[in-house]
Amino acid sequence: MENSIFSLKNKVIVITGSSKGIGKAIAQECANFGAKVVISSRNLDACQETAKQINQSQENEVAIPIPANISNTADLEHLVNQSNHMFGKIDVLICNAASNPYMGGMEGMPLEMFDKIMSNNVRSNHILANLVLPQMKERKNGSIIIVSSIGGLRGSSILGTYNMSKAADIAMVKNIAVEFGPFNIRANAIAPGLIKTDMAKALWDNPKILSTVTSSNPLRRIGEPLEIAGVAVLLASNAGGYINGETIVVDGGSTVV
């Protein structure tokens, strides 16, 4: 593994929303490929438990918990500062945390819900990127990965604002790629389809929605968190060294039908 093009040895990776679901799977696989990982979500206990589980799977302690609420700028600054303090640097930033507190049409959506989605799903990623970019520029090396969604590629009658936020994330990595590519900094997005996570439970736990999704998906199923983690490892490692400004769709083929 150490000599693999996918090796993440000596890399420090900060992953938001990594105490469960997609983020946890990404953290575990990054650790499996040699990285040191920062586990972050709002809940300290959950972060500690995930870090403990990852460390137990490795020969050395490679995971540390640093809780942060992505809606709080001071928390984001603490996350970056403490990660630098504990590990000395940040090589890869993976913005996975997001929220969707509202399901329904635009007309009935409270403005405060719109603001919360945009703040958590776009503003927080913008802040975190700006916090890590200076050190990446200095080293002339770095990778920023944002977990977007196939929702960012199309409209929805019930998830419109969430989709708008995810489209903004796709635009964000393109702009980071153009602006900071000359410093050997890459930025890419991952666009999952329906994945079996707690956040998406309202969708896959609804028999009607699940049937609609799986019947039109070429693989006839929804995805698992581990299937997103592999793409994150690719984009964080030298294997993805010439991938920049792209959005990699991981949806079993649902968007090609």
C-alpha positions, 0 to 999 in steps of 0.5 A: 500500500505504501508504494501504491499510487493511491498511498496517503502516507504522511498526508493529513486529511481533515474531513467534516461530517465524519463521525458517521455515514459517508464522512466516516467511510471516507475517514476510515479508508483514508486511514487504511491508505496511510493518512492521518485523519481529523474526525469532525462533526457537531457531537464530540462523543460521536467524533471520539467514538469514530476516532477510537474505532479507526485507531483500533483498526490501525497499527498506530493512532492516526485519528483525532476528534475535533468537533465543529459546527459548520454554521459557526465560523469560530468553530471552523477556525478552531478546527483548522487551527487545532488540526495544524497544532496537532498534526502540523499541517493540512494536506487535504480538506474534505468538505462532507458535512451538509444539511437539508432541514426542509423538504418541499417546494420553493413557495412554502419554504421559510427564508430561514431554512433557505439561509441555513442550507446555503450557510451550511452547504456553501458558506462553510465550505468557502470559509474552510477552503480559505482557511487551508489555502494559504498553507497549501499555496506555500507548500505548492501542494494540496487537494480540496474535495467537496461532497456535492450531490447529483442534485446539483446537476438537476432540478427538484420539486422537493429538494430545490434549495438543497440542489441549488447549494450543491450546484454552488459547491460544484461551481466552487471547486471549478473556481478554486481549480482555476485560481489555485491550480498554478500553485499545484492545488487541486479541487474537485467535487464528488456527486453521490446519488442516493446513498444509504445514510442517516441524512438521506433516510427520509428518501430511502426509507420511503418505499415509494421513493426507494422503488422509483429510484431503484427501478430507474437505476441501471444497478437497481439499487442505492449506494453505500458510503464505502462506494463514495470513500473510494473516490475520495481516496483517488482524489486525495492521492497521487492517483488523482494528480491530474484531476482538477475542477471536476465533478465525479458522479457516483450514482450507479448510472441513474443520471445517464438513463 
